[in-house]
Amino acid sequence: MTDHIYDLTLVVRDAPGVLVRVAQVFARRGCNINAIHVTPHDDGIWSDMHITVRNVARMDQIIHQLEKLVDVRSVRVHEEEA
C-alpha cells in the first residue's frame, strides 16, 4: 500500500482558538495530524499554518471544511506518495 502524504499550508488569522478549530476539522473526520508548524506574519494579523497528514480518505471534504472556517483565508495542498 502506498502512503499518501498531504502537506497543507493555511493562511489563518493569528487569534486564540484558531488552532483548535482547525484541528477539530481533522478530528471529526478521524484523521491524525502528523506535524504542525505555525509561523506568524510580520503584520501580526495572519499566520502560516503548515500541516502534514497521511492517508486521508476524503481530503477534498477536509479542504472544503477548512475553507469554510471564518479565520482561514486560504488553503493550499501538496500531495506526494511515500
Secondary structure, DSSP 4 states (H G I P E B T S, - for coil): ---EEEEEEEEEE-STTHHHHHHHHHHHTT--EEEEEEEE-TTSSEEEEEEEEE--TTHHHHHHHHHHSTTEEEEEEEEEE-
